[in-house]
Amino acid sequence: MDEPAKAVGDCVKSMHFFNKGKTLHGAFLELDEPYHVVNNIAERPAALPLMPTLCVVDCEETLKKVASAGGKTALPKTAIGGEMGYFARLIDTEENMIGIWSQK
């Protein structure tokens, strides 16, 4: 990993970006303690709950598959704007919230 990028906003201390080949890209954020990821439990909300986000071919089609497997739509397919694609949020059968993103 390269040196961390400088802090942004009120809670992010540093950002560590990584690339592996042409297919794996991401970042780790170092947060101030009050903003540490704790959980996604409604009765005990965290400041920034953990939510994995996956790239899919089409958010709408993925939400249909999730529903047929017993999951739920938390947020329907929503345009991001600026031709940056769409996102949605789902809740799996174990009550975990997961984000999805698609270009179309």
N, C-alpha and C positions, 0 to 999 in steps of 0.2 A: 504494500500500500504506500502511496505517496504521503508526503506531509499533509496534515489536516488543513482544510480550508478554514479561514477565520470565522468567528462566531457571527451568527445572524439572528435577529430578533431578540426577544427577552429571555428565551429559555434554552436555545441551542448554543453550547459552548464551542463545539467544533464539528466539522463534517469530514468524513473519510470516504472518498470515492474509490471504487475499484472497477477494473475491467479485466476480463479473462477471455481472450480470444475475441471473436466477433459476436458472441451470443450471450455472454453473462456480464451484466453491468448493474451496479447498485451503489448504495451508500449506507454508512453507519453514522448515526448522529449521537454525539455526546451531549447529554442534557443536564441542566442544573437539577439538583436533587428533588425539589418539589414537583418536577415534571417527569420523573422517572416512570417508565411504563410499569403498570401494576397488573391490571386486569381489564376485562370488558364485562363485568358483572353489574347489572343495572342497580342493584342495591348498594354496591360499593364502587361507584364510578372513579376512574383514575383521570388524572389531568390529560394524559395522552395515551389512551388504551392501545394495545398492540392490535394491528389489523393487517394481516398479509394481503397483498394485492397481486393478482395474477393477470397476465396477458392472455386474452382469449380471442377467437376469430370474430365472434359477434356476441355482445352482451345479452341481447334479447334471446337468442337461441340458448345460451348458457343458462339464463334464468328459467327457461322452460324445462331444461334438463334437470335443474336443481329441484323445481317443483315436482316433477314426476318421480324424483327419488326421495321426496319427503321433506325437502328444505323449503325455505320461504324467501320471498323478495323483501329486503329491508328498504331499498331505495331503487326504483326502476331505472332503466337506461336513461342517462342524462347526458346531453351534449356538453362538452367542456368549453367549446368555442375556439376560435382561431385555428380551425382545422386540426385540432389536437386530439380528436377522437371522442370517445364516450366512456363513461364509467357507470357502474352500478354496485350495489352492495347486497349481499345475500346472507342468510343465516342457515347454517347447515343443520343436520339432524341432531347435533350435540350442542346446539345453541351458540356456536362460534360465528362471529361476523367476519366475512371475507369480502374484500374488494375485488372487482374485476374491471379490466380496461380493454377496449377494442378500438381499432382504427375506424371500423365501419359500424 
